[in-house]
């Protein structure tokens, strides 16, 4: 059993900033996320896309924002359960909650903060009739451990940042990388497109465009994919490409998932909260912050999630420390004491008499 003060469902920007705000109140946090790394959409879908409305940053890449948030909350030593989806929740007699993941990992806390963004992400699967038969048998929608592709033949399908970035990365890991896209144009970051072009010219990546995978061949695992390539406007060519792995990277589709069955008030796939006070749900002790919640005037912006996380932590403090008064202290005055023993504070003013 993993125990903590605040259990955060979702390790995106709002969840990560919650760790910092809770840490200022001496509250410990543990985060659960279905994705294999922290950062939510910023890490998984558009790590190289710029964000323009983060205070003090005229422009920052989504992946860099995640890195900064992880650096900021590191001093408060958060725990992580990654690659697992929060499945069930049970309220105990002592008022705490036990949240169990789809892999059976149990977490206990007096406060649960749902910061799941748009929900748990499920991969968008291509329309290939037999693809489900090869899932976990050579078909992967999310790359968790690049080493399983060491010296293997890999076919990647997609035209966005994920397809480009993983093609580049695996070109030094796999024995053969083939990138297939249904268009000649790619939607990814210009640097990544140019890098793929360079690797193609060097023979390290095979590029097949415009084309799509229409079938998978194999007995007990993936042995080849059937590709339909458009040679011109009127002629299509079909052929097989031998491979050990087929990785379709067409993005992730957000869904509220099992949280929808937790007895929370739901409105249009979002969790209704009390925004007049502390973003608590209809179940005391369970909060919803960030894009996953809804209330009159709601804006789905990262900076709004930061604001909601801050107020939520103040309310959570009262639940965890009933009757104990907390006096807000500005970090410019009080500094920051990390759980790891670090101390950050403004330099002391020099006091000097004036003659």
Phi, psi and omega in degrees: 000125176268123180247147181200174177278310179236121176265120184255123177266103182117121183251035175278190182306316181295317178297319181292320179291331176301322179301317181294311182296321177293322180298324177298333179265010181065031178254136182271144181233150172226137184244141174245134176212139181289338179281156184282355177215160179287157176122344179060219180301325183301324181272323190271322189256314184222058182298335183254013177269136180283146174246135188248355186244030173268123182308137178077352177244102176304329177200133176213136178291145183303318179295324178290325176299317177300315180299318180295319179294321177295320178295320181293321184268353183305322183297342180259012168047059178290153173261155182227137166241099186254155181074016178226143182257132175297122189253307184228158176224138180226131177271132182267167181297331180276005177093351179279168179243144171246119179251127181247136180272174179294345177257008174090002179287128183255140180228139180233134180200152176284342181227135175241127178245113179273111181235045190278019179059234178272006180120186176283140185268134174241140184294144172278117186264139177292156182278076177242121192303324186253018186293324182295334179292341183249007176296133185066012175234031181123345175258122177230138180261339178226132180271113180259319181230100183301338183293339180291348180261006181301122178062025178251162175268123187238135172246125178247136177241135179146165183227013180256193183299318182298313180297317180293311184295320180287329175297317178297312183296314185285349178296339177260001182246307183282159177284335181204130179237125176241125178253124182243132178218142185285352175233164174280334181269142178250150183263007185276181178298140185304320179300319181291319179299315180293325179293319177297319177301316179297316180291327175296316180297330180274355180081015181269342175227133173266126182249127181237108180212152342284132184199168175209154176276127184246349180199160177238138183244136177164159178269293180250353178203172181295128177241336179192162172239148176264124184250136174251110183252133179271107181284321172206195186292341187239349186238126174249143179242128178248136180200168181259146171239119178293137179199162175261334182221141173239122185239095176278119182243084182249023178091179182238142180256122182282137175218145180297330174069209185299337180301333179297343182258015184270004180085013179278153176284121185246139176220115180052051176065022176227158184266125180286132180229166177269096183278351179286345185230291193211010179066031175278148179275188177289351176254113181304135180096348177247123180247160173225124183228153180085201187297343184284345184258171176214147177193165181303126179085009182301135172239128181274078179232147180301317183295330175292322176298322177298316179297314181297321179298320182296312180292323179300318182296324177298319179290319180299326179301321181292325178291318183284328180236069184300133177083352181266126183272133176250128179261119181297128178237132179289139181297335178295334180261311186275341185075191180226121176257111179283154177294341182273009178093356180284156180223124177240127179206158179289145179299144182290140177292144177278122180264125183213136178286147176256122180288000000 
